[in-house]
Amino acid sequence: PSMLYINNQSALAVAKNPEHHGRMKHLDLRTDEMPADCMTKALAKGKVETMVGLLGLV
């Protein structure tokens, strides 16, 4: 088993109780579509403007 270092109570409950695993959802998002990336990565101007708009910062 993998070590889980997290303080998210929901994630800990799911990890401890296998009954919940079937009900969990997986969000398949491409990494270049994550709005928070505009604050952590070098992106083209158009991409930054799009992501900033998605975050509601403009």
Secondary structure in CASP SS format (residue, H / E / C, confidence):
PFRMAT SS
TARGET T0000
AUTHOR 0000-0000-0000
METHOD secondary structure of the structure
MODEL  1
P C 1.00
S C 1.00
M C 1.00
L C 1.00
Y C 1.00
I C 1.00
N C 1.00
N C 1.00
Q H 1.00
S H 1.00
A H 1.00
L H 1.00
A H 1.00
V H 1.00
A H 1.00
K H 1.00
N C 1.00
P H 1.00
E H 1.00
H H 1.00
H H 1.00
G H 1.00
R H 1.00
M C 1.00
K C 1.00
H C 1.00
L C 1.00
D C 1.00
L C 1.00
R C 1.00
T H 1.00
D H 1.00
E H 1.00
M C 1.00
P H 1.00
A H 1.00
D H 1.00
C H 1.00
M H 1.00
T C 1.00
K C 1.00
A C 1.00
L C 1.00
A C 1.00
K H 1.00
G H 1.00
K H 1.00
V H 1.00
E H 1.00
T H 1.00
M H 1.00
V H 1.00
G H 1.00
L H 1.00
L H 1.00
G C 1.00
L C 1.00
V C 1.00
END
